[in-house]
Amino acid sequence: MKQYDIENHEYSLLPEGEWKLVWHDEFDGDELDRTKWDFRLNFWGKPFPAYTDQGVIVRDGCVELHRTERDGCYVSPQLQTGSNSFDIPLENQGNPWDQDAMWRLGELAPAKFEHRFGYYEVRCKFQKEPDVMWSAFWLQSASIGTRFDPAWCGIENDIMERFYNDGASSGNIFGGYGKQFRDDGRVGYPVEETEDGFHRFGMLWAEDGYTFYCDGREVGKCHAAVSQVPQFILLTTEVRGYRNRTPLKVGEYSYDYSAIGVGKIGRRQEGFTDDAFIVDYVRVYDKVN
């Protein structure tokens, strides 16, 4: 990996070769740039109680995604530069024939940013309590699972997921999220401590495969399914329990790390400290031929 300097900001770590910066957010200023990011608030066609548009703070050149509270339960924000078709609520869609049952997808808005191939990088600091809230940096297509060939409907690229205290994971999902669900290159690995607590995670997306990096070292590869369509970026957090219909109530915590949304609920004597997933930058580079 080589160091790529950005004026007045932290450097990037890039694979060998010549690169051009094509999209980035350095989170300068004191508020979220809404020309670049939207909030993900829906899940499987309905507003999802785990997600919120609150708890996002921009300061000191970083965006902080804080765990917060609503209706007596913990919630947290998700940021995205696009959206997928199956998350959008249906409501009363209408069509040229006045037949509401004809088209069962919500209105898909234009993406603020989508891209194909290149290098995708985040510099971030993990949340303190991954047993309560997980965090991730990933890509998704607007139409994953809608064709038998994932190359032409896109996949899910999990560049970094932080589920546990002892490391991170990377890998891909394709074929949708039902019976044809498949994955490739799912790996977990230790993450060594750094002086300031920040880490760099990246993914090289080439026409024939993906390579994942953590702090400049290669941690995994995927070749089974390679998206040939543009995909959007997500920075997300999620409090455990909601997908299993057992959201964490204020003052409780999950101590079974076996899966997202699965776990026993226990009592934490000391109470929670404020917790956040902190991101210094997100950058996208294209290879210069």
C-alpha positions in Angstrom: 0.0 0.0 0.0 1.1 3.6 -0.6 0.3 6.8 1.2 -1.8 9.3 -0.8 -1.8 12.8 0.8 -4.8 15.0 1.0 -4.1 18.7 1.8 -4.9 19.6 5.4 -6.4 16.2 6.0 -5.3 12.7 7.0 -3.7 10.6 4.2 -5.2 7.6 2.4 -3.6 4.2 2.1 -4.0 3.0 -1.5 -3.0 -0.1 -3.5 0.0 0.4 -5.8 -0.7 2.4 -9.0 -2.0 5.8 -9.9 -5.3 6.9 -8.5 -7.7 9.8 -8.9 -10.1 11.0 -6.1 -13.6 11.0 -7.6 -15.8 11.5 -4.5 -15.2 12.2 -0.8 -16.5 13.7 2.3 -14.1 15.0 4.9 -16.9 16.1 7.3 -15.5 19.6 7.6 -17.9 22.2 9.0 -20.5 21.7 11.7 -23.4 19.9 10.0 -24.0 16.9 7.7 -23.7 17.7 4.0 -27.2 16.7 2.8 -26.2 17.0 -0.8 -24.1 13.9 -0.2 -26.0 11.9 2.4 -29.6 10.8 3.2 -30.8 9.0 6.3 -31.9 5.4 5.9 -35.2 5.2 7.9 -37.0 2.3 6.2 -36.5 -1.5 6.2 -38.4 -4.0 4.0 -40.9 -1.4 2.9 -41.8 0.0 6.4 -40.3 2.6 8.7 -37.9 0.7 10.9 -38.0 1.5 14.7 -34.2 0.9 15.1 -33.4 3.8 12.7 -33.4 7.5 13.4 -32.4 10.8 11.8 -31.2 12.0 15.2 -27.8 11.5 16.9 -25.6 12.7 14.1 -23.0 15.2 15.1 -20.4 16.8 12.8 -17.4 18.3 14.7 -13.6 18.4 14.6 -13.6 17.1 11.0 -15.6 14.0 11.8 -19.1 12.7 11.7 -20.3 10.9 14.8 -23.2 8.4 14.7 -24.5 8.3 18.3 -26.7 5.8 20.0 -29.7 7.7 21.2 -33.1 6.9 22.7 -36.7 6.9 21.5 -39.9 5.5 23.2 -37.8 4.0 25.9 -35.5 2.0 23.6 -32.1 2.6 22.1 -31.9 3.7 18.4 -29.1 4.8 16.1 -28.7 6.5 12.7 -27.8 5.1 9.3 -26.4 7.3 6.5 -26.5 6.4 2.8 -25.8 8.1 -0.6 -28.6 6.2 -2.3 -31.4 3.7 -1.5 -32.7 0.3 -2.5 -36.1 -0.4 -4.0 -37.4 -2.8 -1.4 -36.9 -0.5 1.5 -39.2 2.2 0.2 -42.7 2.2 1.7 -45.5 1.5 -0.8 -48.1 4.0 0.3 -50.6 5.0 -2.5 -48.5 4.7 -5.5 -50.9 5.1 -8.4 -50.0 4.5 -12.1 -51.2 5.6 -15.5 -54.0 3.0 -15.3 -55.2 3.8 -11.8 -54.4 0.3 -10.6 -52.5 0.5 -7.4 -51.8 -3.3 -7.3 -49.9 -3.2 -10.6 -46.5 -1.9 -9.3 -45.6 -2.9 -5.7 -42.5 -0.7 -5.3 -42.2 2.7 -3.8 -40.8 5.7 -5.6 -37.1 5.4 -5.9 -35.3 8.7 -5.6 -32.1 9.5 -7.6 -29.0 8.5 -5.8 -26.8 11.3 -4.4 -23.8 9.2 -5.3 -23.3 5.8 -7.0 -20.2 4.4 -8.5 -18.7 1.3 -10.2 -15.3 -0.1 -9.6 -12.4 1.7 -7.9 -11.1 1.9 -4.3 -13.4 2.8 -1.4 -11.9 3.9 1.9 -13.0 5.0 5.4 -11.1 6.2 8.4 -13.1 5.5 11.5 -13.1 4.9 15.2 -15.2 2.0 16.6 -18.1 2.4 19.0 -17.2 1.5 22.6 -19.9 -1.2 23.1 -20.3 -3.5 20.1 -22.4 -5.8 22.3 -25.1 -3.1 22.1 -24.6 -1.4 18.8 -22.8 -2.6 15.6 -21.3 -0.4 12.9 -20.5 -0.8 9.3 -19.1 0.8 6.1 -20.5 -0.9 3.0 -21.9 -0.7 -0.5 -25.3 -1.9 -1.8 -27.1 -1.8 -5.1 -30.7 -0.5 -5.5 -31.8 -3.8 -6.9 -29.9 -6.7 -5.2 -31.5 -10.1 -5.8 -33.7 -9.0 -8.7 -31.9 -11.0 -11.3 -30.5 -14.5 -11.2 -27.1 -13.2 -12.2 -25.8 -10.9 -9.4 -23.4 -9.2 -11.7 -26.3 -7.2 -13.3 -28.4 -6.5 -10.2 -25.6 -5.8 -7.8 -24.5 -7.2 -4.4 -23.7 -6.1 -0.9 -20.1 -5.3 -0.2 -19.4 -5.3 3.6 -16.0 -3.4 3.6 -16.0 -3.2 7.4 -18.4 -4.6 10.1 -17.8 -4.3 13.8 -19.8 -6.8 15.7 -17.5 -7.8 18.5 -14.8 -6.4 20.8 -12.0 -8.4 19.3 -11.9 -7.4 15.6 -13.8 -6.7 12.4 -15.1 -8.6 9.4 -15.4 -8.1 5.7 -17.0 -10.0 2.8 -19.8 -10.0 0.2 -23.5 -11.0 0.1 -25.3 -11.7 -3.2 -28.4 -13.3 -4.6 -30.7 -11.2 -2.4 -31.8 -11.9 1.2 -34.1 -14.9 0.7 -33.7 -18.5 -0.3 -31.1 -17.6 -2.9 -28.9 -15.8 -0.4 -25.2 -16.6 -0.9 -22.0 -15.1 0.5 -18.3 -15.0 -0.5 -15.1 -14.3 1.3 -16.6 -13.6 4.7 -13.6 -13.2 7.0 -13.1 -12.0 10.6 -9.7 -10.7 11.7 -8.1 -8.9 14.6 -7.6 -5.2 14.5 -4.5 -3.9 16.2 -4.8 -0.8 18.5 -3.6 2.5 17.1 -2.4 5.5 19.0 -5.5 7.6 18.3 -8.0 4.8 18.0 -8.7 5.4 14.3 -8.4 2.7 11.6 -8.5 2.7 7.8 -10.6 0.1 5.9 -10.7 -0.2 2.1 -12.0 -2.3 -0.7 -10.5 -2.5 -4.2 -13.4 -3.3 -6.6 -12.0 -4.6 -10.0 -13.9 -6.1 -12.9 -12.8 -9.6 -11.8 -13.0 -9.4 -8.0 -12.6 -7.6 -4.7 -9.8 -7.2 -2.2 -10.3 -5.9 1.3 -7.8 -4.0 3.5 -7.5 -3.0 7.1 -4.9 -0.4 8.1 -2.9 -1.1 4.9 -2.8 -4.9 5.1 -4.8 -7.3 2.9 -7.4 -9.2 4.9 -9.6 -10.9 2.3 -10.5 -11.5 -1.4 -13.8 -12.3 -3.2 -14.4 -13.5 -6.7 -17.6 -15.5 -6.8 -19.8 -12.6 -7.8 -18.6 -9.2 -9.1 -21.1 -6.4 -9.5 -21.0 -4.7 -12.9 -23.5 -2.0 -11.9 -23.1 1.2 -9.8 -23.7 1.0 -6.1 -24.2 3.5 -3.3 -22.3 3.9 0.0 -23.6 3.4 3.6 -22.2 4.4 7.0 -24.5 2.6 9.5 -25.1 1.7 13.1 -27.8 -0.6 14.5 -28.8 -1.4 18.0 -29.1 -5.1 18.6 -32.5 -6.8 19.1 -34.8 -5.1 16.6 -34.6 -7.7 13.9 -35.6 -10.3 16.5 -38.4 -8.1 17.8 -36.6 -7.6 21.1 -35.3 -4.0 20.9 -33.0 -3.0 23.7 -34.8 -0.9 26.4 -32.9 1.9 28.1 -30.9 0.4 30.9 -30.6 -3.1 29.3 -27.9 -4.6 27.1 -27.3 -7.7 25.0 -24.5 -10.1 26.0 -24.9 -12.9 23.5 -22.9 -11.9 20.4 -24.0 -14.8 18.2 -25.8 -12.8 15.5 -27.4 -9.4 14.8 -30.6 -9.1 16.6 -30.2 -12.4 18.5 -29.3 -12.5 22.1 -30.3 -12.7 25.7 -31.1 -9.5 27.5 -29.3 -8.6 30.7 -29.0 -5.8 33.2 -26.0 -3.5 33.2 -25.3 -2.2 36.7 -23.2 0.9 35.8 -25.5 2.2 33.0 -24.4 3.2 29.5 -21.8 5.8 28.6 -22.4 7.9 25.5 -21.4 5.8 22.5 -20.8 6.6 18.8 -19.3 5.3 15.6 -16.9 8.1 14.5 -15.8 8.6 10.9 -13.0 11.0 9.8 -13.5 10.6 6.0 -15.0 8.5 3.2 -13.2 8.6 -0.1 -13.6 6.9 -3.5 -10.8 6.6 -6.0 -10.6 5.5 -9.6 -7.5 3.8 -11.1 -5.7 5.9 -13.6 -4.8 3.7 -16.6 
